Amino acid sequence: MKNRILITIAATMISFSACKKHDEDKNAPTIVITSPNANQTFENGDTVFLKGTATDEELHELLLTVNVDNDTTNLFRKMPTVHEMEKYEFNEFFVVSKIKDSTFVTFKATASDHHDHSTTKQVGFWLIDNP
């Protein structure tokens, strides 16, 4: 019986401390994308660097994606661990391959906090075939 009570108390303490919420957080996260530049062009074999920062009083999640604009093709997707951080600098990359036609794509960064605030920033750029 004593063990049950101790286990219940421990489980309750863990659940309350797992995701701290700052009551004063009334602002959505801020995202700044520094790379790539809007309308920048990349060819097959080029490395595309996805750089920037996400900040908030207490970040909860960050999703980074690169998608082809005219269909649902996903070229890059990552959810780095940002839980309870105030600032996260992302520095990711992917290599352009198998592009047969000029393709416009969008890099999108979406950050959320513990108070259901979220922010999305995006930048579009071109992937082209190099004959």
Rosetta blueprint (number, residue, H / E / L):
1 M L
2 K H
3 N H
4 R H
5 I H
6 L H
7 I H
8 T H
9 I H
10 A H
11 A H
12 T H
13 M H
14 I H
15 S H
16 F H
17 S H
18 A H
19 C L
20 K L
21 K L
22 H L
23 D L
24 E L
25 D L
26 K L
27 N L
28 A L
29 P L
30 T E
31 I E
32 V E
33 I E
34 T E
35 S E
36 P L
37 N L
38 A L
39 N L
40 Q L
41 T E
42 F E
43 E E
44 N L
45 G L
46 D L
47 T E
48 V E
49 F E
50 L E
51 K E
52 G E
53 T E
54 A E
55 T E
56 D L
57 E L
58 E L
59 L E
60 H E
61 E E
62 L E
63 L E
64 L E
65 T E
66 V E
67 N E
68 V E
69 D L
70 N L
71 D L
72 T L
73 T L
74 N E
75 L E
76 F E
77 R E
78 K E
79 M L
80 P L
81 T L
82 V L
83 H L
84 E L
85 M L
86 E L
87 K E
88 Y E
89 E E
90 F E
91 N E
92 E E
93 F E
94 F E
95 V E
96 V L
97 S L
98 K L
99 I L
100 K L
101 D L
102 S L
103 T E
104 F E
105 V E
106 T E
107 F E
108 K E
109 A E
110 T E
111 A E
112 S E
113 D E
114 H L
115 H L
116 D L
117 H L
118 S E
119 T E
120 T E
121 K E
122 Q E
123 V E
124 G E
125 F E
126 W E
127 L E
128 I E
129 D L
130 N L
131 P L
